[in-house]
Amino acid sequence: MGKFLGVTIGVVVAFIGLVLLIAWWYEFLFILRGVIPVLLIFGGGIALIAGLSELKDTLKAKKE
């Protein structure tokens, strides 16, 4: 009975989420417009740190 209850609750919650996403579409886009630049900045910073670390490792390996 527990597995069936979990699936039922999952379907109900997913349906409510879909309805609310449709109802609050403009608010969702407003938040998304604010979050995407921040994610790009963090992602770019992580890529920059990873690239510099790899470059440092390569230069260290050439010295040895």
mmCIF file as gemmi writes it, N, C-alpha and C atoms, coordinates in Angstrom:
data_model
loop_
_atom_site.group_PDB
_atom_site.id
_atom_site.type_symbol
_atom_site.label_atom_id
_atom_site.label_alt_id
_atom_site.label_comp_id
_atom_site.label_asym_id
_atom_site.label_entity_id
_atom_site.label_seq_id
_atom_site.pdbx_PDB_ins_code
_atom_site.Cartn_x
_atom_site.Cartn_y
_atom_site.Cartn_z
_atom_site.occupancy
_atom_site.B_iso_or_equiv
_atom_site.pdbx_formal_charge
_atom_site.auth_seq_id
_atom_site.auth_asym_id
_atom_site.pdbx_PDB_model_num
ATOM 1 N N . MET Axp A 1 ? 0.824 -1.192 0 1 0 ? 1 A 1
ATOM 2 C CA . MET Axp A 1 ? 0 0 0 1 0 ? 1 A 1
ATOM 3 C C . MET Axp A 1 ? 0.867 1.254 0 1 0 ? 1 A 1
ATOM 4 N N . GLY Axp A 2 ? 2.058 1.21 0.596 1 0 ? 2 A 1
ATOM 5 C CA . GLY Axp A 2 ? 2.925 2.369 0.691 1 0 ? 2 A 1
ATOM 6 C C . GLY Axp A 2 ? 3.447 2.817 -0.662 1 0 ? 2 A 1
ATOM 7 N N . LYS Axp A 3 ? 3.768 1.854 -1.547 1 0 ? 3 A 1
ATOM 8 C CA . LYS Axp A 3 ? 4.278 2.2 -2.872 1 0 ? 3 A 1
ATOM 9 C C . LYS Axp A 3 ? 3.2 2.897 -3.698 1 0 ? 3 A 1
ATOM 10 N N . PHE Axp A 4 ? 1.993 2.397 -3.608 1 0 ? 4 A 1
ATOM 11 C CA . PHE Axp A 4 ? 0.891 3.002 -4.344 1 0 ? 4 A 1
ATOM 12 C C . PHE Axp A 4 ? 0.614 4.41 -3.841 1 0 ? 4 A 1
ATOM 13 N N . LEU Axp A 5 ? 0.701 4.6 -2.535 1 0 ? 5 A 1
ATOM 14 C CA . LEU Axp A 5 ? 0.486 5.913 -1.94 1 0 ? 5 A 1
ATOM 15 C C . LEU Axp A 5 ? 1.57 6.887 -2.393 1 0 ? 5 A 1
ATOM 16 N N . GLY Axp A 6 ? 2.816 6.433 -2.472 1 0 ? 6 A 1
ATOM 17 C CA . GLY Axp A 6 ? 3.909 7.276 -2.934 1 0 ? 6 A 1
ATOM 18 C C . GLY Axp A 6 ? 3.729 7.714 -4.374 1 0 ? 6 A 1
ATOM 19 N N . VAL Axp A 7 ? 3.312 6.793 -5.226 1 0 ? 7 A 1
ATOM 20 C CA . VAL Axp A 7 ? 3.067 7.122 -6.633 1 0 ? 7 A 1
ATOM 21 C C . VAL Axp A 7 ? 1.903 8.101 -6.758 1 0 ? 7 A 1
ATOM 22 N N . THR Axp A 8 ? 0.853 7.88 -6 1 0 ? 8 A 1
ATOM 23 C CA . THR Axp A 8 ? -0.313 8.767 -6.038 1 0 ? 8 A 1
ATOM 24 C C . THR Axp A 8 ? 0.058 10.179 -5.588 1 0 ? 8 A 1
ATOM 25 N N . ILE Axp A 9 ? 0.79 10.271 -4.49 1 0 ? 9 A 1
ATOM 26 C CA . ILE Axp A 9 ? 1.21 11.591 -4.007 1 0 ? 9 A 1
ATOM 27 C C . ILE Axp A 9 ? 2.126 12.261 -5.031 1 0 ? 9 A 1
ATOM 28 N N . GLY Axp A 10 ? 3.008 11.506 -5.644 1 0 ? 10 A 1
ATOM 29 C CA . GLY Axp A 10 ? 3.888 12.056 -6.671 1 0 ? 10 A 1
ATOM 30 C C . GLY Axp A 10 ? 3.124 12.615 -7.851 1 0 ? 10 A 1
ATOM 31 N N . VAL Axp A 11 ? 2.122 11.913 -8.314 1 0 ? 11 A 1
ATOM 32 C CA . VAL Axp A 11 ? 1.304 12.378 -9.435 1 0 ? 11 A 1
ATOM 33 C C . VAL Axp A 11 ? 0.537 13.635 -9.059 1 0 ? 11 A 1
ATOM 34 N N . VAL Axp A 12 ? -0.039 13.65 -7.861 1 0 ? 12 A 1
ATOM 35 C CA . VAL Axp A 12 ? -0.81 14.817 -7.41 1 0 ? 12 A 1
ATOM 36 C C . VAL Axp A 12 ? 0.092 16.039 -7.294 1 0 ? 12 A 1
ATOM 37 N N . VAL Axp A 13 ? 1.268 15.874 -6.69 1 0 ? 13 A 1
ATOM 38 C CA . VAL Axp A 13 ? 2.189 16.998 -6.523 1 0 ? 13 A 1
ATOM 39 C C . VAL Axp A 13 ? 2.689 17.493 -7.878 1 0 ? 13 A 1
ATOM 40 N N . ALA Axp A 14 ? 3.004 16.585 -8.798 1 0 ? 14 A 1
ATOM 41 C CA . ALA Axp A 14 ? 3.449 16.991 -10.131 1 0 ? 14 A 1
ATOM 42 C C . ALA Axp A 14 ? 2.345 17.751 -10.862 1 0 ? 14 A 1
ATOM 43 N N . PHE Axp A 15 ? 1.109 17.306 -10.716 1 0 ? 15 A 1
ATOM 44 C CA . PHE Axp A 15 ? -0.013 17.987 -11.36 1 0 ? 15 A 1
ATOM 45 C C . PHE Axp A 15 ? -0.209 19.387 -10.781 1 0 ? 15 A 1
ATOM 46 N N . ILE Axp A 16 ? -0.136 19.495 -9.461 1 0 ? 16 A 1
ATOM 47 C CA . ILE Axp A 16 ? -0.274 20.815 -8.828 1 0 ? 16 A 1
ATOM 48 C C . ILE Axp A 16 ? 0.864 21.733 -9.272 1 0 ? 16 A 1
ATOM 49 N N . GLY Axp A 17 ? 2.072 21.2 -9.362 1 0 ? 17 A 1
ATOM 50 C CA . GLY Axp A 17 ? 3.199 21.988 -9.832 1 0 ? 17 A 1
ATOM 51 C C . GLY Axp A 17 ? 3.003 22.482 -11.255 1 0 ? 17 A 1
ATOM 52 N N . LEU Axp A 18 ? 2.478 21.634 -12.122 1 0 ? 18 A 1
ATOM 53 C CA . LEU Axp A 18 ? 2.216 22.029 -13.504 1 0 ? 18 A 1
ATOM 54 C C . LEU Axp A 18 ? 1.15 23.113 -13.577 1 0 ? 18 A 1
ATOM 55 N N . VAL Axp A 19 ? 0.089 22.957 -12.804 1 0 ? 19 A 1
ATOM 56 C CA . VAL Axp A 19 ? -0.978 23.964 -12.78 1 0 ? 19 A 1
ATOM 57 C C . VAL Axp A 19 ? -0.436 25.305 -12.278 1 0 ? 19 A 1
ATOM 58 N N . LEU Axp A 20 ? 0.359 25.269 -11.218 1 0 ? 20 A 1
ATOM 59 C CA . LEU Axp A 20 ? 0.92 26.511 -10.682 1 0 ? 20 A 1
ATOM 60 C C . LEU Axp A 20 ? 1.929 27.134 -11.639 1 0 ? 20 A 1
ATOM 61 N N . LEU Axp A 21 ? 2.681 26.313 -12.354 1 0 ? 21 A 1
ATOM 62 C CA . LEU Axp A 21 ? 3.617 26.847 -13.341 1 0 ? 21 A 1
ATOM 63 C C . LEU Axp A 21 ? 2.868 27.577 -14.446 1 0 ? 21 A 1
ATOM 64 N N . ILE Axp A 22 ? 1.756 27.015 -14.89 1 0 ? 22 A 1
ATOM 65 C CA . ILE Axp A 22 ? 0.947 27.668 -15.916 1 0 ? 22 A 1
ATOM 66 C C . ILE Axp A 22 ? 0.322 28.944 -15.359 1 0 ? 22 A 1
ATOM 67 N N . ALA Axp A 23 ? -0.163 28.894 -14.128 1 0 ? 23 A 1
ATOM 68 C CA . ALA Axp A 23 ? -0.819 30.061 -13.536 1 0 ? 23 A 1
ATOM 69 C C . ALA Axp A 23 ? 0.176 31.18 -13.254 1 0 ? 23 A 1
ATOM 70 N N . TRP Axp A 24 ? 1.39 30.838 -12.843 1 0 ? 24 A 1
ATOM 71 C CA . TRP Axp A 24 ? 2.391 31.84 -12.478 1 0 ? 24 A 1
ATOM 72 C C . TRP Axp A 24 ? 3.499 31.918 -13.52 1 0 ? 24 A 1
ATOM 73 N N . TRP Axp A 25 ? 3.179 31.765 -14.782 1 0 ? 25 A 1
ATOM 74 C CA . TRP Axp A 25 ? 4.192 31.714 -15.84 1 0 ? 25 A 1
ATOM 75 C C . TRP Axp A 25 ? 5.042 32.975 -15.886 1 0 ? 25 A 1
ATOM 76 N N . TYR Axp A 26 ? 4.425 34.15 -15.79 1 0 ? 26 A 1
ATOM 77 C CA . TYR Axp A 26 ? 5.191 35.398 -15.89 1 0 ? 26 A 1
ATOM 78 C C . TYR Axp A 26 ? 6.104 35.591 -14.685 1 0 ? 26 A 1
ATOM 79 N N . GLU Axp A 27 ? 5.652 35.204 -13.501 1 0 ? 27 A 1
ATOM 80 C CA . GLU Axp A 27 ? 6.499 35.276 -12.325 1 0 ? 27 A 1
ATOM 81 C C . GLU Axp A 27 ? 7.674 34.306 -12.448 1 0 ? 27 A 1
ATOM 82 N N . PHE Axp A 28 ? 7.402 33.134 -13.005 1 0 ? 28 A 1
ATOM 83 C CA . PHE Axp A 28 ? 8.46 32.139 -13.228 1 0 ? 28 A 1
ATOM 84 C C . PHE Axp A 28 ? 9.51 32.7 -14.179 1 0 ? 28 A 1
ATOM 85 N N . LEU Axp A 29 ? 9.073 33.327 -15.26 1 0 ? 29 A 1
ATOM 86 C CA . LEU Axp A 29 ? 10.032 33.91 -16.206 1 0 ? 29 A 1
ATOM 87 C C . LEU Axp A 29 ? 10.804 35.053 -15.571 1 0 ? 29 A 1
ATOM 88 N N . PHE Axp A 30 ? 10.157 35.829 -14.712 1 0 ? 30 A 1
ATOM 89 C CA . PHE Axp A 30 ? 10.825 36.926 -14.025 1 0 ? 30 A 1
ATOM 90 C C . PHE Axp A 30 ? 11.965 36.4 -13.155 1 0 ? 30 A 1
ATOM 91 N N . ILE Axp A 31 ? 11.7 35.336 -12.408 1 0 ? 31 A 1
ATOM 92 C CA . ILE Axp A 31 ? 12.729 34.737 -11.561 1 0 ? 31 A 1
ATOM 93 C C . ILE Axp A 31 ? 13.814 34.101 -12.417 1 0 ? 31 A 1
ATOM 94 N N . LEU Axp A 32 ? 13.417 33.451 -13.495 1 0 ? 32 A 1
ATOM 95 C CA . LEU Axp A 32 ? 14.378 32.806 -14.382 1 0 ? 32 A 1
ATOM 96 C C . LEU Axp A 32 ? 15.329 33.824 -14.998 1 0 ? 32 A 1
ATOM 97 N N . ARG Axp A 33 ? 14.8 34.996 -15.364 1 0 ? 33 A 1
ATOM 98 C CA . ARG Axp A 33 ? 15.658 36.048 -15.919 1 0 ? 33 A 1
ATOM 99 C C . ARG Axp A 33 ? 16.674 36.525 -14.891 1 0 ? 33 A 1
ATOM 100 N N . GLY Axp A 34 ? 16.37 36.419 -13.63 1 0 ? 34 A 1
ATOM 101 C CA . GLY Axp A 34 ? 17.314 36.815 -12.602 1 0 ? 34 A 1
ATOM 102 C C . GLY Axp A 34 ? 18.308 35.725 -12.246 1 0 ? 34 A 1
ATOM 103 N N . VAL Axp A 35 ? 17.91 34.479 -12.406 1 0 ? 35 A 1
ATOM 104 C CA . VAL Axp A 35 ? 18.763 33.361 -11.99 1 0 ? 35 A 1
ATOM 105 C C . VAL Axp A 35 ? 19.776 32.985 -13.07 1 0 ? 35 A 1
ATOM 106 N N . ILE Axp A 36 ? 19.385 33.053 -14.321 1 0 ? 36 A 1
ATOM 107 C CA . ILE Axp A 36 ? 20.27 32.604 -15.407 1 0 ? 36 A 1
ATOM 108 C C . ILE Axp A 36 ? 21.593 33.369 -15.444 1 0 ? 36 A 1
ATOM 109 N N . PRO Axp A 37 ? 21.613 34.703 -15.356 1 0 ? 37 A 1
ATOM 110 C CA . PRO Axp A 37 ? 22.915 35.386 -15.357 1 0 ? 37 A 1
ATOM 111 C C . PRO Axp A 37 ? 23.809 34.975 -14.182 1 0 ? 37 A 1
ATOM 112 N N . VAL Axp A 38 ? 23.221 34.786 -13.016 1 0 ? 38 A 1
ATOM 113 C CA . VAL Axp A 38 ? 24.011 34.373 -11.854 1 0 ? 38 A 1
ATOM 114 C C . VAL Axp A 38 ? 24.609 32.987 -12.089 1 0 ? 38 A 1
ATOM 115 N N . LEU Axp A 39 ? 23.823 32.076 -12.635 1 0 ? 39 A 1
ATOM 116 C CA . LEU Axp A 39 ? 24.337 30.737 -12.937 1 0 ? 39 A 1
ATOM 117 C C . LEU Axp A 39 ? 25.451 30.785 -13.978 1 0 ? 39 A 1
ATOM 118 N N . LEU Axp A 40 ? 25.301 31.654 -14.978 1 0 ? 40 A 1
ATOM 119 C CA . LEU Axp A 40 ? 26.349 31.786 -15.989 1 0 ? 40 A 1
ATOM 120 C C . LEU Axp A 40 ? 27.638 32.346 -15.385 1 0 ? 40 A 1
ATOM 121 N N . ILE Axp A 41 ? 27.512 33.306 -14.474 1 0 ? 41 A 1
ATOM 122 C CA . ILE Axp A 41 ? 28.696 33.863 -13.819 1 0 ? 41 A 1
ATOM 123 C C . ILE Axp A 41 ? 29.404 32.784 -13 1 0 ? 41 A 1
ATOM 124 N N . PHE Axp A 42 ? 28.646 32.043 -12.191 1 0 ? 42 A 1
ATOM 125 C CA . PHE Axp A 42 ? 29.245 30.981 -11.395 1 0 ? 42 A 1
ATOM 126 C C . PHE Axp A 42 ? 29.846 29.886 -12.277 1 0 ? 42 A 1
ATOM 127 N N . GLY Axp A 43 ? 29.139 29.502 -13.325 1 0 ? 43 A 1
ATOM 128 C CA . GLY Axp A 43 ? 29.656 28.476 -14.236 1 0 ? 43 A 1
ATOM 129 C C . GLY Axp A 43 ? 30.926 28.926 -14.933 1 0 ? 43 A 1
ATOM 130 N N . GLY Axp A 44 ? 30.958 30.187 -15.353 1 0 ? 44 A 1
ATOM 131 C CA . GLY Axp A 44 ? 32.168 30.723 -15.974 1 0 ? 44 A 1
ATOM 132 C C . GLY Axp A 44 ? 33.327 30.774 -15.002 1 0 ? 44 A 1
ATOM 133 N N . GLY Axp A 45 ? 33.056 31.13 -13.761 1 0 ? 45 A 1
ATOM 134 C CA . GLY Axp A 45 ? 34.109 31.152 -12.746 1 0 ? 45 A 1
ATOM 135 C C . GLY Axp A 45 ? 34.666 29.76 -12.48 1 0 ? 45 A 1
ATOM 136 N N . ILE Axp A 46 ? 33.791 28.792 -12.406 1 0 ? 46 A 1
ATOM 137 C CA . ILE Axp A 46 ? 34.236 27.413 -12.185 1 0 ? 46 A 1
ATOM 138 C C . ILE Axp A 46 ? 35.066 26.925 -13.375 1 0 ? 46 A 1
ATOM 139 N N . ALA Axp A 47 ? 34.618 27.244 -14.6 1 0 ? 47 A 1
ATOM 140 C CA . ALA Axp A 47 ? 35.372 26.84 -15.79 1 0 ? 47 A 1
ATOM 141 C C . ALA Axp A 47 ? 36.735 27.526 -15.82 1 0 ? 47 A 1
ATOM 142 N N . LEU Axp A 48 ? 36.781 28.79 -15.424 1 0 ? 48 A 1
ATOM 143 C CA . LEU Axp A 48 ? 38.049 29.523 -15.386 1 0 ? 48 A 1
ATOM 144 C C . LEU Axp A 48 ? 39.002 28.908 -14.376 1 0 ? 48 A 1
ATOM 145 N N . ILE Axp A 49 ? 38.516 28.594 -13.192 1 0 ? 49 A 1
ATOM 146 C CA . ILE Axp A 49 ? 39.359 27.974 -12.166 1 0 ? 49 A 1
ATOM 147 C C . ILE Axp A 49 ? 39.851 26.605 -12.626 1 0 ? 49 A 1
ATOM 148 N N . ALA Axp A 50 ? 38.978 25.821 -13.244 1 0 ? 50 A 1
ATOM 149 C CA . ALA Axp A 50 ? 39.374 24.495 -13.73 1 0 ? 50 A 1
ATOM 150 C C . ALA Axp A 50 ? 40.422 24.622 -14.834 1 0 ? 50 A 1
ATOM 151 N N . GLY Axp A 51 ? 40.241 25.584 -15.736 1 0 ? 51 A 1
ATOM 152 C CA . GLY Axp A 51 ? 41.214 25.781 -16.812 1 0 ? 51 A 1
ATOM 153 C C . GLY Axp A 51 ? 42.559 26.232 -16.29 1 0 ? 51 A 1
ATOM 154 N N . LEU Axp A 52 ? 42.561 27.151 -15.322 1 0 ? 52 A 1
ATOM 155 C CA . LEU Axp A 52 ? 43.823 27.607 -14.744 1 0 ? 52 A 1
ATOM 156 C C . LEU Axp A 52 ? 44.524 26.485 -13.986 1 0 ? 52 A 1
ATOM 157 N N . SER Axp A 53 ? 43.748 25.659 -13.3 1 0 ? 53 A 1
ATOM 158 C CA . SER Axp A 53 ? 44.327 24.524 -12.578 1 0 ? 53 A 1
ATOM 159 C C . SER Axp A 53 ? 44.96 23.529 -13.552 1 0 ? 53 A 1
ATOM 160 N N . GLU Axp A 54 ? 44.273 23.273 -14.651 1 0 ? 54 A 1
ATOM 161 C CA . GLU Axp A 54 ? 44.821 22.348 -15.651 1 0 ? 54 A 1
ATOM 162 C C . GLU Axp A 54 ? 46.076 22.928 -16.288 1 0 ? 54 A 1
ATOM 163 N N . LEU Axp A 55 ? 46.074 24.22 -16.572 1 0 ? 55 A 1
ATOM 164 C CA . LEU Axp A 55 ? 47.244 24.879 -17.144 1 0 ? 55 A 1
ATOM 165 C C . LEU Axp A 55 ? 48.418 24.82 -16.173 1 0 ? 55 A 1
ATOM 166 N N . LYS Axp A 56 ? 48.148 25.046 -14.902 1 0 ? 56 A 1
ATOM 167 C CA . LYS Axp A 56 ? 49.184 24.977 -13.872 1 0 ? 56 A 1
ATOM 168 C C . LYS Axp A 56 ? 49.773 23.568 -13.798 1 0 ? 56 A 1
ATOM 169 N N . ASP Axp A 57 ? 48.903 22.555 -13.851 1 0 ? 57 A 1
ATOM 170 C CA . ASP Axp A 57 ? 49.375 21.167 -13.807 1 0 ? 57 A 1
ATOM 171 C C . ASP Axp A 57 ? 50.234 20.833 -15.021 1 0 ? 57 A 1
ATOM 172 N N . THR Axp A 58 ? 49.835 21.34 -16.19 1 0 ? 58 A 1
ATOM 173 C CA . THR Axp A 58 ? 50.591 21.09 -17.416 1 0 ? 58 A 1
ATOM 174 C C . THR Axp A 58 ? 51.97 21.737 -17.344 1 0 ? 58 A 1
ATOM 175 N N . LEU Axp A 59 ? 52.023 22.979 -16.865 1 0 ? 59 A 1
ATOM 176 C CA . LEU Axp A 59 ? 53.31 23.661 -16.732 1 0 ? 59 A 1
ATOM 177 C C . LEU Axp A 59 ? 54.197 22.97 -15.701 1 0 ? 59 A 1
ATOM 178 N N . LYS Axp A 60 ? 53.611 22.491 -14.621 1 0 ? 60 A 1
ATOM 179 C CA . LYS Axp A 60 ? 54.369 21.776 -13.598 1 0 ? 60 A 1
ATOM 180 C C . LYS Axp A 60 ? 54.916 20.465 -14.148 1 0 ? 60 A 1
ATOM 181 N N . ALA Axp A 61 ? 54.119 19.778 -14.978 1 0 ? 61 A 1
ATOM 182 C CA . ALA Axp A 61 ? 54.565 18.504 -15.558 1 0 ? 61 A 1
ATOM 183 C C . ALA Axp A 61 ? 55.704 18.726 -16.555 1 0 ? 61 A 1
ATOM 184 N N . LYS Axp A 62 ? 55.686 19.861 -17.286 1 0 ? 62 A 1
ATOM 185 C CA . LYS Axp A 62 ? 56.757 20.146 -18.244 1 0 ? 62 A 1
ATOM 186 C C . LYS Axp A 62 ? 58.073 20.445 -17.525 1 0 ? 62 A 1
ATOM 187 N N . LYS Axp A 63 ? 57.99 21.055 -16.357 1 0 ? 63 A 1
ATOM 188 C CA . LYS Axp A 63 ? 59.219 21.361 -15.595 1 0 ? 63 A 1
ATOM 189 C C . LYS Axp A 63 ? 59.894 20.104 -15.095 1 0 ? 63 A 1
ATOM 190 N N . GLU Axp A 64 ? 59.123 19.07 -14.814 1 0 ? 64 A 1
ATOM 191 C CA . GLU Axp A 64 ? 59.684 17.826 -14.279 1 0 ? 64 A 1
ATOM 192 C C . GLU Axp A 64 ? 60.216 16.968 -15.345 1 0 ? 64 A 1
